[in-house]
Amino acid sequence: EAADADESASRHPPRRGSLAVERHAHLIQLYLMLDLGYELPDLDELLLWASRDPNPHRKRLRREVESGEFAFDRH
């Protein structure tokens, strides 16, 4: 198994895996919840909660962009 992991790691740029996890973290969390026996969250409640502030990280992102912390890499 370790050899397979080493082989697959060499085929992908180092940051690609972390970006994939970041983009799909919500799905990973749902799969883990189901595997661990938790019930899915109530969709109505979840949508109402999310609609209150659809961009909860906007202030942090703006601060990171303005300070130069946020680095956008197109490659």
mmJSON file of the N, C-alpha and C atoms, coordinates in Angstrom:
{"data_MODEL":{"atom_site":{
"group_PDB":["ATOM","ATOM","ATOM","ATOM","ATOM","ATOM","ATOM","ATOM","ATOM","ATOM","ATOM","ATOM","ATOM","ATOM","ATOM","ATOM","ATOM","ATOM","ATOM","ATOM","ATOM","ATOM","ATOM","ATOM","ATOM","ATOM","ATOM","ATOM","ATOM","ATOM","ATOM","ATOM","ATOM","ATOM","ATOM","ATOM","ATOM","ATOM","ATOM","ATOM","ATOM","ATOM","ATOM","ATOM","ATOM","ATOM","ATOM","ATOM","ATOM","ATOM","ATOM","ATOM","ATOM","ATOM","ATOM","ATOM","ATOM","ATOM","ATOM","ATOM","ATOM","ATOM","ATOM","ATOM","ATOM","ATOM","ATOM","ATOM","ATOM","ATOM","ATOM","ATOM","ATOM","ATOM","ATOM","ATOM","ATOM","ATOM","ATOM","ATOM","ATOM","ATOM","ATOM","ATOM","ATOM","ATOM","ATOM","ATOM","ATOM","ATOM","ATOM","ATOM","ATOM","ATOM","ATOM","ATOM","ATOM","ATOM","ATOM","ATOM","ATOM","ATOM","ATOM","ATOM","ATOM","ATOM","ATOM","ATOM","ATOM","ATOM","ATOM","ATOM","ATOM","ATOM","ATOM","ATOM","ATOM","ATOM","ATOM","ATOM","ATOM","ATOM","ATOM","ATOM","ATOM","ATOM","ATOM","ATOM","ATOM","ATOM","ATOM","ATOM","ATOM","ATOM","ATOM","ATOM","ATOM","ATOM","ATOM","ATOM","ATOM","ATOM","ATOM","ATOM","ATOM","ATOM","ATOM","ATOM","ATOM","ATOM","ATOM","ATOM","ATOM","ATOM","ATOM","ATOM","ATOM","ATOM","ATOM","ATOM","ATOM","ATOM","ATOM","ATOM","ATOM","ATOM","ATOM","ATOM","ATOM","ATOM","ATOM","ATOM","ATOM","ATOM","ATOM","ATOM","ATOM","ATOM","ATOM","ATOM","ATOM","ATOM","ATOM","ATOM","ATOM","ATOM","ATOM","ATOM","ATOM","ATOM","ATOM","ATOM","ATOM","ATOM","ATOM","ATOM","ATOM","ATOM","ATOM","ATOM","ATOM","ATOM","ATOM","ATOM","ATOM","ATOM","ATOM","ATOM","ATOM","ATOM","ATOM","ATOM","ATOM","ATOM","ATOM","ATOM","ATOM","ATOM","ATOM","ATOM","ATOM","ATOM","ATOM","ATOM","ATOM"],
"id":[1,2,3,4,5,6,7,8,9,10,11,12,13,14,15,16,17,18,19,20,21,22,23,24,25,26,27,28,29,30,31,32,33,34,35,36,37,38,39,40,41,42,43,44,45,46,47,48,49,50,51,52,53,54,55,56,57,58,59,60,61,62,63,64,65,66,67,68,69,70,71,72,73,74,75,76,77,78,79,80,81,82,83,84,85,86,87,88,89,90,91,92,93,94,95,96,97,98,99,100,101,102,103,104,105,106,107,108,109,110,111,112,113,114,115,116,117,118,119,120,121,122,123,124,125,126,127,128,129,130,131,132,133,134,135,136,137,138,139,140,141,142,143,144,145,146,147,148,149,150,151,152,153,154,155,156,157,158,159,160,161,162,163,164,165,166,167,168,169,170,171,172,173,174,175,176,177,178,179,180,181,182,183,184,185,186,187,188,189,190,191,192,193,194,195,196,197,198,199,200,201,202,203,204,205,206,207,208,209,210,211,212,213,214,215,216,217,218,219,220,221,222,223,224,225],
"type_symbol":["N","C","C","N","C","C","N","C","C","N","C","C","N","C","C","N","C","C","N","C","C","N","C","C","N","C","C","N","C","C","N","C","C","N","C","C","N","C","C","N","C","C","N","C","C","N","C","C","N","C","C","N","C","C","N","C","C","N","C","C","N","C","C","N","C","C","N","C","C","N","C","C","N","C","C","N","C","C","N","C","C","N","C","C","N","C","C","N","C","C","N","C","C","N","C","C","N","C","C","N","C","C","N","C","C","N","C","C","N","C","C","N","C","C","N","C","C","N","C","C","N","C","C","N","C","C","N","C","C","N","C","C","N","C","C","N","C","C","N","C","C","N","C","C","N","C","C","N","C","C","N","C","C","N","C","C","N","C","C","N","C","C","N","C","C","N","C","C","N","C","C","N","C","C","N","C","C","N","C","C","N","C","C","N","C","C","N","C","C","N","C","C","N","C","C","N","C","C","N","C","C","N","C","C","N","C","C","N","C","C","N","C","C","N","C","C","N","C","C","N","C","C","N","C","C"],
"label_atom_id":["N","CA","C","N","CA","C","N","CA","C","N","CA","C","N","CA","C","N","CA","C","N","CA","C","N","CA","C","N","CA","C","N","CA","C","N","CA","C","N","CA","C","N","CA","C","N","CA","C","N","CA","C","N","CA","C","N","CA","C","N","CA","C","N","CA","C","N","CA","C","N","CA","C","N","CA","C","N","CA","C","N","CA","C","N","CA","C","N","CA","C","N","CA","C","N","CA","C","N","CA","C","N","CA","C","N","CA","C","N","CA","C","N","CA","C","N","CA","C","N","CA","C","N","CA","C","N","CA","C","N","CA","C","N","CA","C","N","CA","C","N","CA","C","N","CA","C","N","CA","C","N","CA","C","N","CA","C","N","CA","C","N","CA","C","N","CA","C","N","CA","C","N","CA","C","N","CA","C","N","CA","C","N","CA","C","N","CA","C","N","CA","C","N","CA","C","N","CA","C","N","CA","C","N","CA","C","N","CA","C","N","CA","C","N","CA","C","N","CA","C","N","CA","C","N","CA","C","N","CA","C","N","CA","C","N","CA","C","N","CA","C","N","CA","C","N","CA","C","N","CA","C","N","CA","C","N","CA","C","N","CA","C"],
"label_alt_id":[null,null,null,null,null,null,null,null,null,null,null,null,null,null,null,null,null,null,null,null,null,null,null,null,null,null,null,null,null,null,null,null,null,null,null,null,null,null,null,null,null,null,null,null,null,null,null,null,null,null,null,null,null,null,null,null,null,null,null,null,null,null,null,null,null,null,null,null,null,null,null,null,null,null,null,null,null,null,null,null,null,null,null,null,null,null,null,null,null,null,null,null,null,null,null,null,null,null,null,null,null,null,null,null,null,null,null,null,null,null,null,null,null,null,null,null,null,null,null,null,null,null,null,null,null,null,null,null,null,null,null,null,null,null,null,null,null,null,null,null,null,null,null,null,null,null,null,null,null,null,null,null,null,null,null,null,null,null,null,null,null,null,null,null,null,null,null,null,null,null,null,null,null,null,null,null,null,null,null,null,null,null,null,null,null,null,null,null,null,null,null,null,null,null,null,null,null,null,null,null,null,null,null,null,null,null,null,null,null,null,null,null,null,null,null,null,null,null,null,null,null,null,null,null,null],
"label_comp_id":["GLU","GLU","GLU","ALA","ALA","ALA","ALA","ALA","ALA","ASP","ASP","ASP","ALA","ALA","ALA","ASP","ASP","ASP","GLU","GLU","GLU","SER","SER","SER","ALA","ALA","ALA","SER","SER","SER","ARG","ARG","ARG","HIS","HIS","HIS","PRO","PRO","PRO","PRO","PRO","PRO","ARG","ARG","ARG","ARG","ARG","ARG","GLY","GLY","GLY","SER","SER","SER","LEU","LEU","LEU","ALA","ALA","ALA","VAL","VAL","VAL","GLU","GLU","GLU","ARG","ARG","ARG","HIS","HIS","HIS","ALA","ALA","ALA","HIS","HIS","HIS","LEU","LEU","LEU","ILE","ILE","ILE","GLN","GLN","GLN","LEU","LEU","LEU","TYR","TYR","TYR","LEU","LEU","LEU","MET","MET","MET","LEU","LEU","LEU","ASP","ASP","ASP","LEU","LEU","LEU","GLY","GLY","GLY","TYR","TYR","TYR","GLU","GLU","GLU","LEU","LEU","LEU","PRO","PRO","PRO","ASP","ASP","ASP","LEU","LEU","LEU","ASP","ASP","ASP","GLU","GLU","GLU","LEU","LEU","LEU","LEU","LEU","LEU","LEU","LEU","LEU","TRP","TRP","TRP","ALA","ALA","ALA","SER","SER","SER","ARG","ARG","ARG","ASP","ASP","ASP","PRO","PRO","PRO","ASN","ASN","ASN","PRO","PRO","PRO","HIS","HIS","HIS","ARG","ARG","ARG","LYS","LYS","LYS","ARG","ARG","ARG","LEU","LEU","LEU","ARG","ARG","ARG","ARG","ARG","ARG","GLU","GLU","GLU","VAL","VAL","VAL","GLU","GLU","GLU","SER","SER","SER","GLY","GLY","GLY","GLU","GLU","GLU","PHE","PHE","PHE","ALA","ALA","ALA","PHE","PHE","PHE","ASP","ASP","ASP","ARG","ARG","ARG","HIS","HIS","HIS"],
"label_asym_id":["A","A","A","A","A","A","A","A","A","A","A","A","A","A","A","A","A","A","A","A","A","A","A","A","A","A","A","A","A","A","A","A","A","A","A","A","A","A","A","A","A","A","A","A","A","A","A","A","A","A","A","A","A","A","A","A","A","A","A","A","A","A","A","A","A","A","A","A","A","A","A","A","A","A","A","A","A","A","A","A","A","A","A","A","A","A","A","A","A","A","A","A","A","A","A","A","A","A","A","A","A","A","A","A","A","A","A","A","A","A","A","A","A","A","A","A","A","A","A","A","A","A","A","A","A","A","A","A","A","A","A","A","A","A","A","A","A","A","A","A","A","A","A","A","A","A","A","A","A","A","A","A","A","A","A","A","A","A","A","A","A","A","A","A","A","A","A","A","A","A","A","A","A","A","A","A","A","A","A","A","A","A","A","A","A","A","A","A","A","A","A","A","A","A","A","A","A","A","A","A","A","A","A","A","A","A","A","A","A","A","A","A","A","A","A","A","A","A","A","A","A","A","A","A","A"],
"label_entity_id":["1","1","1","1","1","1","1","1","1","1","1","1","1","1","1","1","1","1","1","1","1","1","1","1","1","1","1","1","1","1","1","1","1","1","1","1","1","1","1","1","1","1","1","1","1","1","1","1","1","1","1","1","1","1","1","1","1","1","1","1","1","1","1","1","1","1","1","1","1","1","1","1","1","1","1","1","1","1","1","1","1","1","1","1","1","1","1","1","1","1","1","1","1","1","1","1","1","1","1","1","1","1","1","1","1","1","1","1","1","1","1","1","1","1","1","1","1","1","1","1","1","1","1","1","1","1","1","1","1","1","1","1","1","1","1","1","1","1","1","1","1","1","1","1","1","1","1","1","1","1","1","1","1","1","1","1","1","1","1","1","1","1","1","1","1","1","1","1","1","1","1","1","1","1","1","1","1","1","1","1","1","1","1","1","1","1","1","1","1","1","1","1","1","1","1","1","1","1","1","1","1","1","1","1","1","1","1","1","1","1","1","1","1","1","1","1","1","1","1","1","1","1","1","1","1"],
"label_seq_id":[1,1,1,2,2,2,3,3,3,4,4,4,5,5,5,6,6,6,7,7,7,8,8,8,9,9,9,10,10,10,11,11,11,12,12,12,13,13,13,14,14,14,15,15,15,16,16,16,17,17,17,18,18,18,19,19,19,20,20,20,21,21,21,22,22,22,23,23,23,24,24,24,25,25,25,26,26,26,27,27,27,28,28,28,29,29,29,30,30,30,31,31,31,32,32,32,33,33,33,34,34,34,35,35,35,36,36,36,37,37,37,38,38,38,39,39,39,40,40,40,41,41,41,42,42,42,43,43,43,44,44,44,45,45,45,46,46,46,47,47,47,48,48,48,49,49,49,50,50,50,51,51,51,52,52,52,53,53,53,54,54,54,55,55,55,56,56,56,57,57,57,58,58,58,59,59,59,60,60,60,61,61,61,62,62,62,63,63,63,64,64,64,65,65,65,66,66,66,67,67,67,68,68,68,69,69,69,70,70,70,71,71,71,72,72,72,73,73,73,74,74,74,75,75,75],
"pdbx_PDB_ins_code":[null,null,null,null,null,null,null,null,null,null,null,null,null,null,null,null,null,null,null,null,null,null,null,null,null,null,null,null,null,null,null,null,null,null,null,null,null,null,null,null,null,null,null,null,null,null,null,null,null,null,null,null,null,null,null,null,null,null,null,null,null,null,null,null,null,null,null,null,null,null,null,null,null,null,null,null,null,null,null,null,null,null,null,null,null,null,null,null,null,null,null,null,null,null,null,null,null,null,null,null,null,null,null,null,null,null,null,null,null,null,null,null,null,null,null,null,null,null,null,null,null,null,null,null,null,null,null,null,null,null,null,null,null,null,null,null,null,null,null,null,null,null,null,null,null,null,null,null,null,null,null,null,null,null,null,null,null,null,null,null,null,null,null,null,null,null,null,null,null,null,null,null,null,null,null,null,null,null,null,null,null,null,null,null,null,null,null,null,null,null,null,null,null,null,null,null,null,null,null,null,null,null,null,null,null,null,null,null,null,null,null,null,null,null,null,null,null,null,null,null,null,null,null,null,null],
"Cartn_x":[0.815,0.0,0.859,1.946,2.81,3.438,3.787,4.367,3.355,2.096,1.046,0.886,0.933,0.792,1.958,3.176,4.349,4.245,3.793,3.677,2.634,1.467,0.421,0.816,1.543,1.969,2.919,3.726,4.685,4.024,2.794,2.111,1.344,1.146,0.345,1.171,0.96,1.631,1.21,2.092,1.817,0.548,0.246,-0.884,-2.22,-2.193,-3.446,-4.328,-3.732,-4.514,-5.168,-4.423,-4.999,-6.106,-5.973,-7.039,-8.294,-8.116,-9.271,-9.99,-9.229,-9.833,-10.548,-9.903,-10.515,-11.828,-11.843,-13.046,-14.186,-13.852,-14.877,-14.997,-14.536,-14.558,-15.965,-16.938,-18.32,-18.801,-18.407,-18.796,-18.054,-16.786,-15.996,-16.617,-17.02,-17.649,-18.948,-19.765,-21.014,-20.75,-19.781,-19.444,-18.968,-18.128,-17.648,-18.792,-19.7,-20.849,-21.656,-21.92,-22.697,-21.947,-20.641,-19.842,-19.794,-19.823,-19.75,-21.117,-22.168,-23.499,-24.309,-23.806,-24.568,-25.65,-26.69,-27.746,-27.347,-27.864,-27.605,-28.277,-27.678,-28.314,-29.619,-30.516,-31.785,-31.504,-31.881,-31.554,-32.187,-33.437,-34.092,-33.331,-32.985,-32.24,-30.883,-30.216,-28.89,-28.943,-29.926,-30.054,-30.419,-31.299,-31.639,-30.426,-29.652,-28.45,-27.447,-27.216,-26.239,-26.687,-27.983,-28.467,-28.338,-28.18,-27.994,-26.709,-25.658,-24.378,-23.729,-24.013,-23.501,-21.981,-21.335,-19.88,-19.253,-19.32,-18.842,-17.34,-16.583,-15.127,-14.668,-15.614,-15.261,-14.34,-14.62,-13.783,-12.353,-12.222,-10.879,-10.166,-10.871,-10.264,-9.822,-10.681,-10.32,-9.058,-9.003,-7.837,-6.582,-6.695,-5.545,-5.091,-6.036,-5.678,-5.005,-5.583,-5.022,-3.644,-3.408,-2.11,-1.073,-1.511,-0.589,-0.424,-1.159,-1.083,-1.623,-2.711,-3.386,-2.589,-2.127,-1.354,-2.151,-2.49,-3.244,-2.264,-2.246,-1.33,-2.14,-1.948,-2.709,-2.198,-1.092,-0.517,-0.724],
"Cartn_y":[-1.192,0.0,1.256,1.242,2.421,2.68,1.603,1.766,2.385,1.962,2.551,4.035,4.385,5.793,6.61,6.058,6.768,6.954,5.911,5.974,7.003,7.002,7.955,9.377,9.538,10.873,11.486,10.665,11.199,11.611,11.168,11.509,12.812,13.34,14.547,15.634,16.876,17.976,17.979,18.361,18.272,18.997,20.117,20.926,20.434,19.633,19.199,18.417,17.537,16.75,17.613,18.579,19.436,20.314,20.751,21.543,20.701,19.459,18.572,18.346,18.126,17.931,19.207,20.355,21.632,21.863,21.592,21.82,20.879,19.685,18.679,18.332,19.211,18.954,18.682,19.378,19.175,17.763,17.229,15.856,14.84,15.101,14.211,14.16,15.328,15.379,14.576,14.685,13.92,12.418,11.989,10.566,10.076,10.865,10.475,10.398,11.372,11.351,10.07,9.709,8.496,7.251,7.195,6.039,5.89,7.005,6.966,6.838,6.751,6.523,7.766,8.931,10.157,10.302,11.049,11.335,12.555,12.618,13.784,15.01,16.183,17.393,17.674,18.368,18.754,19.762,19.431,20.265,21.649,21.731,23.039,23.943,23.398,24.176,24.595,23.673,23.952,25.066,25.019,26.049,27.403,27.402,28.665,29.264,28.423,28.893,29.452,28.737,29.171,30.434,30.622,31.79,33.079,32.963,34.169,34.889,34.145,34.722,33.76,33.934,32.985,33.029,34.067,34.193,34.464,33.498,33.757,34.029,33.631,33.81,35.037,35.842,36.985,37.964,38.275,39.234,38.719,37.435,36.848,36.846,36.479,36.448,37.848,38.836,40.216,40.637,40.332,40.691,39.997,38.711,37.975,38.529,38.893,39.452,40.804,41.658,42.99,42.946,41.973,41.885,41.12,40.479,39.699,38.27,37.876,36.501,35.5,35.888,34.987,34.942,33.768,33.611,32.755,33.32,32.588,32.011,30.698,30.016,29.38,29.823,29.302,27.945,27.484,26.223,25.131],
"Cartn_z":[0.0,0.0,0.0,0.756,0.805,-0.557,-1.271,-2.602,-3.557,-3.454,-4.292,-3.993,-2.724,-2.337,-2.869,-2.774,-3.296,-4.798,-5.497,-6.953,-7.379,-6.736,-7.121,-6.735,-5.647,-5.227,-6.235,-6.878,-7.837,-9.147,-9.393,-10.641,-10.549,-9.367,-9.182,-8.508,-8.93,-8.223,-6.754,-5.848,-4.418,-3.978,-4.567,-4.112,-4.666,-5.712,-6.342,-5.379,-4.606,-3.651,-2.594,-2.069,-1.035,-1.6,-2.851,-3.471,-3.665,-4.059,-4.247,-2.919,-1.861,-0.539,-0.1,-0.33,0.057,-0.684,-1.973,-2.78,-2.41,-1.966,-1.704,-0.226,0.636,2.079,2.587,2.043,2.494,2.173,1.017,0.671,1.534,1.77,2.624,4.015,4.517,5.836,5.862,4.817,4.775,4.744,3.941,3.897,5.265,5.926,7.255,8.257,8.188,9.097,8.917,7.673,7.407,7.864,7.558,7.976,9.493,10.205,11.665,12.326,11.512,12.053,12.38,12.01,12.248,11.192,11.535,10.567,9.749,8.534,7.702,8.308,8.122,8.643,7.908,8.564,7.96,6.846,5.627,4.474,4.565,5.001,5.137,6.104,7.26,8.254,7.719,7.056,6.513,5.471,4.576,3.542,4.14,5.135,5.799,6.497,7.167,7.853,6.85,5.755,4.754,4.03,3.86,3.126,3.936,5.235,6.06,5.686,5.43,5.02,4.036,2.736,1.749,1.584,2.095,1.98,3.346,4.255,5.62,5.706,4.685,4.731,3.952,3.475,2.633,3.354,4.616,5.352,5.478,5.817,5.948,4.607,3.538,2.213,1.797,2.006,1.648,2.398,3.699,4.506,3.974,3.614,3.09,1.747,0.888,-0.422,-0.241,0.593,0.801,1.448,2.314,2.989,2.171,1.089,0.269,0.744,1.798,2.307,1.301,0.633,-0.304,-1.593,-1.956,-3.188,-4.153,-5.268,-6.284,-7.282,-7.389,-8.301,-9.411,-10.633,-11.769,-12.237,-11.709,-12.203,-11.227],
"occupancy":[1.0,1.0,1.0,1.0,1.0,1.0,1.0,1.0,1.0,1.0,1.0,1.0,1.0,1.0,1.0,1.0,1.0,1.0,1.0,1.0,1.0,1.0,1.0,1.0,1.0,1.0,1.0,1.0,1.0,1.0,1.0,1.0,1.0,1.0,1.0,1.0,1.0,1.0,1.0,1.0,1.0,1.0,1.0,1.0,1.0,1.0,1.0,1.0,1.0,1.0,1.0,1.0,1.0,1.0,1.0,1.0,1.0,1.0,1.0,1.0,1.0,1.0,1.0,1.0,1.0,1.0,1.0,1.0,1.0,1.0,1.0,1.0,1.0,1.0,1.0,1.0,1.0,1.0,1.0,1.0,1.0,1.0,1.0,1.0,1.0,1.0,1.0,1.0,1.0,1.0,1.0,1.0,1.0,1.0,1.0,1.0,1.0,1.0,1.0,1.0,1.0,1.0,1.0,1.0,1.0,1.0,1.0,1.0,1.0,1.0,1.0,1.0,1.0,1.0,1.0,1.0,1.0,1.0,1.0,1.0,1.0,1.0,1.0,1.0,1.0,1.0,1.0,1.0,1.0,1.0,1.0,1.0,1.0,1.0,1.0,1.0,1.0,1.0,1.0,1.0,1.0,1.0,1.0,1.0,1.0,1.0,1.0,1.0,1.0,1.0,1.0,1.0,1.0,1.0,1.0,1.0,1.0,1.0,1.0,1.0,1.0,1.0,1.0,1.0,1.0,1.0,1.0,1.0,1.0,1.0,1.0,1.0,1.0,1.0,1.0,1.0,1.0,1.0,1.0,1.0,1.0,1.0,1.0,1.0,1.0,1.0,1.0,1.0,1.0,1.0,1.0,1.0,1.0,1.0,1.0,1.0,1.0,1.0,1.0,1.0,1.0,1.0,1.0,1.0,1.0,1.0,1.0,1.0,1.0,1.0,1.0,1.0,1.0,1.0,1.0,1.0,1.0,1.0,1.0,1.0,1.0,1.0,1.0,1.0,1.0],
"B_iso_or_equiv":[0.0,0.0,0.0,0.0,0.0,0.0,0.0,0.0,0.0,0.0,0.0,0.0,0.0,0.0,0.0,0.0,0.0,0.0,0.0,0.0,0.0,0.0,0.0,0.0,0.0,0.0,0.0,0.0,0.0,0.0,0.0,0.0,0.0,0.0,0.0,0.0,0.0,0.0,0.0,0.0,0.0,0.0,0.0,0.0,0.0,0.0,0.0,0.0,0.0,0.0,0.0,0.0,0.0,0.0,0.0,0.0,0.0,0.0,0.0,0.0,0.0,0.0,0.0,0.0,0.0,0.0,0.0,0.0,0.0,0.0,0.0,0.0,0.0,0.0,0.0,0.0,0.0,0.0,0.0,0.0,0.0,0.0,0.0,0.0,0.0,0.0,0.0,0.0,0.0,0.0,0.0,0.0,0.0,0.0,0.0,0.0,0.0,0.0,0.0,0.0,0.0,0.0,0.0,0.0,0.0,0.0,0.0,0.0,0.0,0.0,0.0,0.0,0.0,0.0,0.0,0.0,0.0,0.0,0.0,0.0,0.0,0.0,0.0,0.0,0.0,0.0,0.0,0.0,0.0,0.0,0.0,0.0,0.0,0.0,0.0,0.0,0.0,0.0,0.0,0.0,0.0,0.0,0.0,0.0,0.0,0.0,0.0,0.0,0.0,0.0,0.0,0.0,0.0,0.0,0.0,0.0,0.0,0.0,0.0,0.0,0.0,0.0,0.0,0.0,0.0,0.0,0.0,0.0,0.0,0.0,0.0,0.0,0.0,0.0,0.0,0.0,0.0,0.0,0.0,0.0,0.0,0.0,0.0,0.0,0.0,0.0,0.0,0.0,0.0,0.0,0.0,0.0,0.0,0.0,0.0,0.0,0.0,0.0,0.0,0.0,0.0,0.0,0.0,0.0,0.0,0.0,0.0,0.0,0.0,0.0,0.0,0.0,0.0,0.0,0.0,0.0,0.0,0.0,0.0,0.0,0.0,0.0,0.0,0.0,0.0],
"pdbx_formal_charge":[null,null,null,null,null,null,null,null,null,null,null,null,null,null,null,null,null,null,null,null,null,null,null,null,null,null,null,null,null,null,null,null,null,null,null,null,null,null,null,null,null,null,null,null,null,null,null,null,null,null,null,null,null,null,null,null,null,null,null,null,null,null,null,null,null,null,null,null,null,null,null,null,null,null,null,null,null,null,null,null,null,null,null,null,null,null,null,null,null,null,null,null,null,null,null,null,null,null,null,null,null,null,null,null,null,null,null,null,null,null,null,null,null,null,null,null,null,null,null,null,null,null,null,null,null,null,null,null,null,null,null,null,null,null,null,null,null,null,null,null,null,null,null,null,null,null,null,null,null,null,null,null,null,null,null,null,null,null,null,null,null,null,null,null,null,null,null,null,null,null,null,null,null,null,null,null,null,null,null,null,null,null,null,null,null,null,null,null,null,null,null,null,null,null,null,null,null,null,null,null,null,null,null,null,null,null,null,null,null,null,null,null,null,null,null,null,null,null,null,null,null,null,null,null,null],
"auth_seq_id":[1,1,1,2,2,2,3,3,3,4,4,4,5,5,5,6,6,6,7,7,7,8,8,8,9,9,9,10,10,10,11,11,11,12,12,12,13,13,13,14,14,14,15,15,15,16,16,16,17,17,17,18,18,18,19,19,19,20,20,20,21,21,21,22,22,22,23,23,23,24,24,24,25,25,25,26,26,26,27,27,27,28,28,28,29,29,29,30,30,30,31,31,31,32,32,32,33,33,33,34,34,34,35,35,35,36,36,36,37,37,37,38,38,38,39,39,39,40,40,40,41,41,41,42,42,42,43,43,43,44,44,44,45,45,45,46,46,46,47,47,47,48,48,48,49,49,49,50,50,50,51,51,51,52,52,52,53,53,53,54,54,54,55,55,55,56,56,56,57,57,57,58,58,58,59,59,59,60,60,60,61,61,61,62,62,62,63,63,63,64,64,64,65,65,65,66,66,66,67,67,67,68,68,68,69,69,69,70,70,70,71,71,71,72,72,72,73,73,73,74,74,74,75,75,75],
"auth_comp_id":["GLU","GLU","GLU","ALA","ALA","ALA","ALA","ALA","ALA","ASP","ASP","ASP","ALA","ALA","ALA","ASP","ASP","ASP","GLU","GLU","GLU","SER","SER","SER","ALA","ALA","ALA","SER","SER","SER","ARG","ARG","ARG","HIS","HIS","HIS","PRO","PRO","PRO","PRO","PRO","PRO","ARG","ARG","ARG","ARG","ARG","ARG","GLY","GLY","GLY","SER","SER","SER","LEU","LEU","LEU","ALA","ALA","ALA","VAL","VAL","VAL","GLU","GLU","GLU","ARG","ARG","ARG","HIS","HIS","HIS","ALA","ALA","ALA","HIS","HIS","HIS","LEU","LEU","LEU","ILE","ILE","ILE","GLN","GLN","GLN","LEU","LEU","LEU","TYR","TYR","TYR","LEU","LEU","LEU","MET","MET","MET","LEU","LEU","LEU","ASP","ASP","ASP","LEU","LEU","LEU","GLY","GLY","GLY","TYR","TYR","TYR","GLU","GLU","GLU","LEU","LEU","LEU","PRO","PRO","PRO","ASP","ASP","ASP","LEU","LEU","LEU","ASP","ASP","ASP","GLU","GLU","GLU","LEU","LEU","LEU","LEU","LEU","LEU","LEU","LEU","LEU","TRP","TRP","TRP","ALA","ALA","ALA","SER","SER","SER","ARG","ARG","ARG","ASP","ASP","ASP","PRO","PRO","PRO","ASN","ASN","ASN","PRO","PRO","PRO","HIS","HIS","HIS","ARG","ARG","ARG","LYS","LYS","LYS","ARG","ARG","ARG","LEU","LEU","LEU","ARG","ARG","ARG","ARG","ARG","ARG","GLU","GLU","GLU","VAL","VAL","VAL","GLU","GLU","GLU","SER","SER","SER","GLY","GLY","GLY","GLU","GLU","GLU","PHE","PHE","PHE","ALA","ALA","ALA","PHE","PHE","PHE","ASP","ASP","ASP","ARG","ARG","ARG","HIS","HIS","HIS"],
"auth_asym_id":["A","A","A","A","A","A","A","A","A","A","A","A","A","A","A","A","A","A","A","A","A","A","A","A","A","A","A","A","A","A","A","A","A","A","A","A","A","A","A","A","A","A","A","A","A","A","A","A","A","A","A","A","A","A","A","A","A","A","A","A","A","A","A","A","A","A","A","A","A","A","A","A","A","A","A","A","A","A","A","A","A","A","A","A","A","A","A","A","A","A","A","A","A","A","A","A","A","A","A","A","A","A","A","A","A","A","A","A","A","A","A","A","A","A","A","A","A","A","A","A","A","A","A","A","A","A","A","A","A","A","A","A","A","A","A","A","A","A","A","A","A","A","A","A","A","A","A","A","A","A","A","A","A","A","A","A","A","A","A","A","A","A","A","A","A","A","A","A","A","A","A","A","A","A","A","A","A","A","A","A","A","A","A","A","A","A","A","A","A","A","A","A","A","A","A","A","A","A","A","A","A","A","A","A","A","A","A","A","A","A","A","A","A","A","A","A","A","A","A","A","A","A","A","A","A"],
"auth_atom_id":["N","CA","C","N","CA","C","N","CA","C","N","CA","C","N","CA","C","N","CA","C","N","CA","C","N","CA","C","N","CA","C","N","CA","C","N","CA","C","N","CA","C","N","CA","C","N","CA","C","N","CA","C","N","CA","C","N","CA","C","N","CA","C","N","CA","C","N","CA","C","N","CA","C","N","CA","C","N","CA","C","N","CA","C","N","CA","C","N","CA","C","N","CA","C","N","CA","C","N","CA","C","N","CA","C","N","CA","C","N","CA","C","N","CA","C","N","CA","C","N","CA","C","N","CA","C","N","CA","C","N","CA","C","N","CA","C","N","CA","C","N","CA","C","N","CA","C","N","CA","C","N","CA","C","N","CA","C","N","CA","C","N","CA","C","N","CA","C","N","CA","C","N","CA","C","N","CA","C","N","CA","C","N","CA","C","N","CA","C","N","CA","C","N","CA","C","N","CA","C","N","CA","C","N","CA","C","N","CA","C","N","CA","C","N","CA","C","N","CA","C","N","CA","C","N","CA","C","N","CA","C","N","CA","C","N","CA","C","N","CA","C","N","CA","C","N","CA","C","N","CA","C","N","CA","C","N","CA","C","N","CA","C"],
"pdbx_PDB_model_num":[1,1,1,1,1,1,1,1,1,1,1,1,1,1,1,1,1,1,1,1,1,1,1,1,1,1,1,1,1,1,1,1,1,1,1,1,1,1,1,1,1,1,1,1,1,1,1,1,1,1,1,1,1,1,1,1,1,1,1,1,1,1,1,1,1,1,1,1,1,1,1,1,1,1,1,1,1,1,1,1,1,1,1,1,1,1,1,1,1,1,1,1,1,1,1,1,1,1,1,1,1,1,1,1,1,1,1,1,1,1,1,1,1,1,1,1,1,1,1,1,1,1,1,1,1,1,1,1,1,1,1,1,1,1,1,1,1,1,1,1,1,1,1,1,1,1,1,1,1,1,1,1,1,1,1,1,1,1,1,1,1,1,1,1,1,1,1,1,1,1,1,1,1,1,1,1,1,1,1,1,1,1,1,1,1,1,1,1,1,1,1,1,1,1,1,1,1,1,1,1,1,1,1,1,1,1,1,1,1,1,1,1,1,1,1,1,1,1,1,1,1,1,1,1,1]
}}}
